[in-house]
Amino acid sequence: MMLYPSIIDLMEKAGSRYSLVIAAAKRARQISEETFAETEVGMDGARSITEAVKEIAAGEIEVINSDNNETVEADEADVNTEE
C-alpha cells in the first residue's frame, strides 16, 4: 500500500526527520487550536497531523533545518524548529 505523501517526498522538503517531525507537530497544534477557536470543537490529533503533512507536501510550509539556525516558514503560521 502506497501512502501519500510519501516519506521520501517529505524528506526532500524537510531535509531531516527531526525537522519534519517538529514542523509537522507544531503546525498540527496550530491547526487544532485554530479549529477550536473557530468552532469550539477541536480537530482530533490524527486529522490535524494529516493536514499539517499535506501542507508540507504541497509546499505551503517551507521547512528549513534548524542546524542552520533558521525557522520553518508558513503562510499563516509562525512555526519554528529551534525549540
C-alpha positions in Angstrom: 0.0 0.0 0.0 1.4 3.4 -1.0 0.6 6.3 1.2 0.6 9.9 0.1 2.6 12.0 0.7 5.4 9.5 0.8 8.2 9.9 3.4 10.7 10.3 0.6 8.9 13.3 -0.8 8.6 14.8 2.7 12.2 14.2 3.5 13.2 16.1 0.3 11.2 19.1 1.6 12.4 18.9 5.2 16.0 17.7 4.9 15.9 15.7 8.2 13.4 13.6 10.0 13.8 15.8 13.1 12.9 19.0 11.3 10.0 17.2 9.6 8.5 15.9 12.8 9.0 19.2 14.7 7.4 21.3 11.9 4.5 18.9 11.4 3.8 18.7 15.1 3.9 22.4 15.6 1.7 23.1 12.6 -0.8 20.4 13.7 -1.0 22.0 17.1 -1.8 25.4 15.4 -4.4 23.8 13.2 -6.1 22.2 16.2 -6.1 25.4 18.1 -7.4 27.4 15.1 -10.2 24.9 14.6 -11.1 25.0 18.3 -11.1 28.8 18.3 -13.5 28.9 15.3 -15.9 26.1 16.2 -15.2 25.4 19.9 -14.8 21.8 18.8 -11.1 21.0 18.2 -9.9 18.8 15.4 -8.6 15.5 16.6 -4.8 14.8 16.5 -4.8 12.4 13.6 -6.7 14.8 11.3 -4.6 17.8 12.3 -1.3 16.0 11.7 -2.6 14.8 8.3 -3.5 18.3 7.4 0.0 19.6 8.5 1.8 16.9 6.5 -0.3 17.7 3.4 0.6 21.4 3.8 4.3 20.5 3.9 4.0 18.2 0.9 2.1 20.9 -1.1 4.8 23.5 -0.3 2.5 25.7 1.7 5.0 25.4 4.6 8.7 25.6 4.0 10.8 23.5 6.4 14.4 24.8 6.9 16.7 22.7 9.0 17.4 24.0 12.5 21.0 23.1 12.0 21.3 26.3 10.1 19.6 28.3 12.9 16.7 29.1 10.6 13.0 28.7 11.1 10.1 26.9 9.4 8.1 29.4 7.5 4.3 29.2 6.8 1.8 31.4 5.1 -0.4 31.9 8.2 1.6 30.2 10.9 4.7 31.1 12.8 6.3 27.7 13.1 9.9 27.4 14.4 12.1 24.3 14.8 14.6 25.8 17.2 12.9 25.0 20.5 
